[in-house]
Amino acid sequence: MNDVNEPSLPVLAITSGEPSGVGPELCVRLPERKWPAHLVVIGDAELIEERLERAGRALVVRPWQPGMKPEAGVFDVLHCPLACPALAGKPNPKNAAYVLSTLDRALEGCTQGVFSAMVTAPVHKGVICDAGVRFSGHTEYLAAKTHTPQVVMMLVGGGMRVALATTHLPLADVPKALTQDGLTLTLEILHYGLVTGFGLPKPRILVAGLNPHAGEGGHIGHEEIDIIIPVLERLRAKGLDLIGPLPADTLFTPQKLREADAVLAMYHDQGLPVLKHASFGSGVNVTLGLPIIRTSVDHGTAFDLAGSGKADPGSLFAAVRLVIDMVKVRQQRA
């Protein structure tokens, strides 16, 4: 997938995602760019070959094995067989195990040092759950597989980095999910991730309140007083640069964002609508706290676009660019 034959190129695993969604057809567009990395797509080789033909890409699908070097005109695939044929736009729960196997192969390669990092195309939670597998998302799955007690989901795009204190929870469950211990660990992971993954020696983080007006001094909720403020005070004493808790409705102003390196939102739909409004189609999902580097697209499987050739690869391209930068930062710190 890359005509740059350098032994020092990082080898990246790209999981092709839900086979009936847009993931495979986005992956076959990766050769439209020249990357300073060796990209290996993980998925069913016949499916990838069919998507290449649809896209008009005259490339040879090569069964990839560790140690292979990139070659011009070659599309490297680490083959994982589908359980049944994948029809664009028509998901089948019988392929849920296949989707998870692509993640497992990428993760195994990362932990063994075969891959420098992994990038994930979108999967569909509902299809996997319909197969009888409890699955709430890439982030939680990779954390469980690596026995990581807590990770932090952060999206990057539109000039922003927005991390989440809670992820895929019903809104009614958010307040009780916020604890001093959990918020402390989240901020520590976020701070460390900004230092080690983004090369920011002393990152400044804006922290949102949970309630409107950040609780209005306890008149509109007590989570700021009982949980958020004590955590911020303790971590500031340890040297972390934390601003807040701030009202979320005025936190995302250009002036405040220019003065910060990241934002911590208390729940999914508090922070991500702002970022996605500014960057949808080019945003990147980053999982902080894992023992590996992982980025992902900021969108879903888009079954309505699958097979049409109209899906925009911008977010996947951005995820690959960012993961390459993160690998470089980690190498420089080693």
Disulfide bonds with the S-S distance in Angstrom:
none
